[in-house]
Amino acid sequence: MDNEMVIPQDLISEIRDVLITARSNVAHQVNSELLSAYWNIGCVIVEHEQGSNERAGYGKDTMKQLSRALTKEFGKGFSLSNVYNMRQFYLDYPKFQSLTGKLTWTHYCELMSISDRDRRSFYEKECERSGWSVREMKRQIATSLFERLLLSDGKANKEKVYELATKGQELAVPEDIVKDPYVFEFLGIPENKPVLESDLEKALVRQIEDFMLELGRGFMFVGTQQRVTLNNTHYYVDMVFYNKELHAYVLIELKTVKLMPEAVGQLNMYLNYYAAEVNEPGDNPPIGIILCTDKDNVSAEYALGGLSNNIFASTYTYVIPEKEKLIAQVEAVLEKWEDKEE
């Protein structure tokens, strides 16, 4: 008979939690010390540059020599571009206390490539709150999330820009989670290739992490083809999520055609079912989103108007939007808003 003692799983689990917490704390401490060191190096470079009697000659050659000297003595991490980043780090963040230990040096290097302070501040706040990896943050920047959020409700103003820059994206009401358009470039589907709704759904499930990143903060995936039974007839919701911040189910219907009124009626029925049969105490009313290839604003207004449920229609695209065009749209709307204020 084997007399080997069986170790209780709860004991292993508790020890695992202690080790994971300790490793996380160590990583956080190392990251904070690294940011502090690079910030202070940047400070020394800037102060030496400003105090130099030969400021005109203090440029690329000096930085090259500094990079070589530091690399020779301390090893990797002091390439010319990284030394420049340390200098810029101090200039962009003159108060070290304003830095968050939740972002890494690589995060800050990416953020410093954004010249517009409002845009940079938005991505910094969102990255901190959403826990984006560097890859995730780069994707959100590449797909112009800042501009898309500004234009999602069809208008923009300085208050909205300031709000996004200082707070990130606030999720307080159902409208806050909606973007227009959504960008599914991660699926690798050509822009004009016909796709069946079932195939689109399967593709999104295969790339569910990227899809939830595009949806935004606080989403948990519940499932696809969630059954709704009414009078012995079965219906199926394409995709169901739960948003932790809004405490609400989010039902998504996928349409590979333009918005049609019957799609609104169908989703409204699903929302009524979820409110009556699925919601638990503490849940807010469910939210419905129809993702379609196109929508006519007038038709959408009439189709969605007067409903007691929260239903929104948004378009989606398989290609990254033209950043310059989006920025130009935001600037044009802001100019109109300023003209009205005057």
N, C-alpha and C positions, 0 to 999 in steps of 0.2 A: 504493500500500500504506500502510495506517495504521501509522505508527511510534510511536504513543502507547504508552508503557510500561504494562503491566498491573501494578497494585499487588497484591502478595501478600495474600491474605485473612488469613493469620496475623498479618501486620503490623497490619492494620486492627483485628483482634480484640484484640491486645495493647494498642494505643492506646486502644481502647474500654474495656478493663478498667481502665486507668490513670485515665481520665476519670470512669468510674462510681465508682471507689473515692474519688477526690478529691472529687467532688460529695457522696458519702455522708458523708465526713469533715467537709466544710464544713457540711452540714445538721445533723450531730450536734453540732458545735461551736456553731452558732447556737442550737440547741435548749437546750444546756447553759447558755449565757450567758443566754438568756431566762428559764429556770427560776431561775437564780441571781438575776437582777435582780428578778423577781417575789417571790421568797422574801425578799430583803433589803428590798423595799418593804413587804411584810407585817410584817417585823420592826420597821421604823421606825414603822409605824402603831401596832402593839401597844405598843411602848415609849412612844410619845408619849401614847397613850391611858392607859396605866397611870401615867404621870408627871404627867398633867394634874391641876391643882387643881380643875378643874370636870368631873370624870369623869361626873357625872350628866348633864351637858349634852353630853357627847361621844357623839354617836350619829348618826342618819341625816342630820341637817342638816350636820354636819361632814363626813361622807363625801360628801355631795352636792357641797359646796363644793370638796372635794379633787378629786373626779372632774372637775368643770368646769375647775379650775385646771390639772390635768395634761393634760386634753384640749386646752385652749387652747395650752399650751406645746409638747406633744409629739405631738399628733394622736390618731389612733385607738388603741384598746387600753386606754383608761382609763374605760370606762363605769362606772356605779355598781356594777353587778353584778360586773364584773371587779375593781374595787378591793376589794369585799367578799371576792371569791375570793382575792385576794392576802393579805389579812389572815387568812383562814381557812387558807390554804396554810401559813403560818408556824405557826399554832396546831396544825394537824393533823400537821405534819412539823417539829417544833422542831429536829431535827438535819438539816442540809442534806445531810450525807454519806449519810443513809439513802435519798435519792432516787436513782432510776435514770435515766440519760440516755436510756434506750430509750423512755420514755414522754414524750409531748408535754404541753404546758400544757393542751390540750383534754382529754387523757386524765385528768389530775389534777382538772380541774374536774368531770368526770363522777364520778370516784371520791369526791370530797368530798361528793357528794350522798348517799352511803351512810353512814348514821349508825352502824351496827353495825361496830365496828372489825375483828372477825373476818371478816365478809363482805367489807369493803373490802380488807383485806389479801389475801384469797384472790384477788379479781379483779385486784388489782395484780400479784401474783406470776404468775398465769396469763397476764395480758396481756403481761408482760415475756418469759415463756418461750415463749409461742405466737406472739408478734409480731402480736397483734390490732390492727387499725385501730380507730379510735374507733367506727365503725359496728358492727364485729364485737363489740367489748366491750359496747356498749349492748344488742345483741341478747342476749348471754349473760346480762347482768343482768336484762333484761326477761323472759327465759324461766326465771329462777330456777335457774341452773346450780348454784350453791352448795347450795341446799336439795335439788335433785334428786340430787346426788352423795352427800349425807349419807344420803338415804333409799333409795338404789339397792339396798343390800343388806338393806333391811328393818329396819335399826336404826341408831342413832346414839349416840355418847357423847362426852364432853368431849375424850378423846384424839383422836378423829377430827376434831372441830372445830378443835382446836389444830393438828393436822397439816395440815389444809387451809389454815388461816390463815397458817401459817409456811412451808410448803413448796409450796403449790399442790397440784395433782393429781399424785401420784406414779404413774408407769407402771412397775411392777416385775413384776407377774404379770398373766395374761390378764384376771382379774376387774376389774382397774383401769380397763380401757377401756370397761366396760359401764355404761350409764345406764338408768334406768327411771323415767319414760318418756322417749322421744326426742320432740322437738317439731319438727314440720314446718310451722309456721305460714307459712314463707316460700313454700310452694306455693300459698297462697291458696285451698285446697279447703275448702268448708263442712264443719263437723264431722260432720254426719250424712249426707253425700252418699255413695252407694255408688260405689266405685272399683274397677276391675279391677286385678289385680296388675301386668299389663303397662303399664297407664296410669300407675300409681304409680311404676313403675320409670323410665318415660320422663320423668315430671315431675321425679324426683330427679336424673336425668342432666342435664336442662336447667338445674337449679339446683345443679350439682355442687359449686360452691364453698361455698354455704351448707350443703349436706349434709355436706361434710367438716368444716366448722366445728362442726356439731352433733355429729359423730362424735367429735371431739376432736383432740388433738395427735398429730402424726407420721404421719397417714394419707396414702397415695398411691393414686390411683385406677388400677386395672389395667384394668377393663372390665366390661361386662355380658354376660350369657348366655355365660359362659365354658364351653366344651365339656369334658365328662368322658366318655370312651369306655370302656365295659366290655363285653367279649364282643360287640363289634360293635354295641352299643346306645349311642346318644348321649343324654347327659343334659346339662342346662345349669344352671350356678350363676347365680342372679339377678345378684349384684354381687360383685366381688372387689376387695379393697384390699390394700395392704401397709403394715404399721405399722413405721416406721423405728426407733422406740424399743424395741419388743418384738422386732424382727427376725422378724416372723411374718406370713404371709398371713392375712387376715381375710375369711372367706366369709359373705356376708349373704343370707339368704332372706327374701323379702317375702311376707307373708300378710295378705290383707284379711279374714281371719276369725280366730277365736280359735285358740290353740295346740292343735295336734292331734299325737298321738304319732307318726303316720307322717311328719310333717315333720321330727321329730327323727331318725328312722331314715335318711331321705334325706340330711340334712345330714351325718350321721355317716359315710355312705358317701363323700360328697364330700371330707370331711376326710382319710379314709384314703387316698384317691386322691392328694390333694395332698401328703400326707406321704411317699408312696412314689414318686410320679412327677414332682412339680413342685418340691418343696423342694430347695434347693442346700445344700452344706456351709456351716454357720454359721447357717442358718435354724432358728428354733425351731418346734415343732409348730404347725400352723395352728389358727386360732381360728374358731369358728362362732357366728353370732348370728342368731337367728330374730326378725324384727320382726313382731309380730302386733297385732291390735286389742285382744285381751284374753287373759288367761291365768288359770287357776285354780291357786293356789299349790300345792295338794296334788297335782293332776294333773301340774303342771310338775315337782314334786319327784320323783315316780315316773318320769316320762318321761325326765328328765335324769340321774337318779341312776345310779351304777355305770358310767358311760361312761368310757373311757380318754381320749377326746378332750375338748377344752375347748369345750363347747356351752352357750350362754346364750340365754334367751328374755327379750325385753323388749317392752313395749308402746310404741305411738307415738300421738301425738295431733296434730291439725291446728290446735289452738288453744293459745295461751300459757296455762300453768297459773295458777290463782289463787294469787298470791304469798302473800296472807294465810293461805290454807288450808295451804300448804306450810310456812310459818313456824310456824304453830300445830302442825302435825304434828311438826316437828323439836323444838319446845319440849316437847311432850307426851312424846316418846320420851326426851328428856334428863331430864325430871322423873322418869320411871319408873326410869331408870338411876341417878339420884341417890338415889332411895328405896332401891334395892337395895344401894347402897354403904353407906348408913347402917345 
